[in-house]
Amino acid sequence: TSHQGGYSHTAVVHALQKCGIRHIDTAKRYGCESLLQRAIRESAVKREDLWITTKLWHSDCGYESTKKACLESCERLGVEYLDLYLIHWPDAQVPGKSNREVRAETWRAMEELYEKGLCKSIGVSNFLISHLEQLKEDCVITPHVNQVEYHPFQRPQELVDYCRRRDIVFEGYCPLAKGEALTHPTIIQLAKKYGRTPAQICIRWSIQNGIVTIPKSTKVERIEENCKVRFAEDDVEILNGMHDGRHVSWDPSFIV
């Protein structure tokens, strides 16, 4: 889910009931945690069979406010625990404190939530190597996940390699580059070659690069399409060569 493009109750229920999808990625920022509670209940999928991820917005960063925000997200989602809780953005924006200082105290709260079992996994989103290195120095638990923009035009391989060396799962969002990848001639050509759609090519490329890939859609037919992807190894390198550094979402490179 996301804060852009609206929210579709029908699409979420269909994804859970008909497509076998079990990973729901949301955030306080998206404003649909309460709506998801109803969709999950209607789907009749058991809680233990779901993987629910939500995120801490920067306005809630800080030691006490992080713990409070987590409990509030759980309440809105109607769950007793989260499978994964992420710091959404590295810029804390707390007056009188450095970003590093606030990230450290926020992460200490995340560590406590993990130790108490309220969060089965904890991680970060949009963090670069510099941010992860600071956490490494300031805190105890290594983030389990780093969720970052990843698509043919934005393939931060140095960050991917760094995460793998430290056993941080790299998760990629915006796999279609907010639609920009779908009109690229190379991707259209590969889609024709495999009898697939450009979206399916992009998603499969991301998966074959070892990335946990999270496409989003509010349309039932698109969710069906996103579940049926196939791609040959030889052509992965063609898309790997399309990286030009562009961001279609947030760019965290200016945040210290």
Order of alpha helices (4+ residues) and beta strands (2+ residues): alpha-beta-alpha-beta-alpha-beta-alpha-beta-alpha-beta-alpha-beta-alpha-alpha-beta-alpha-alpha
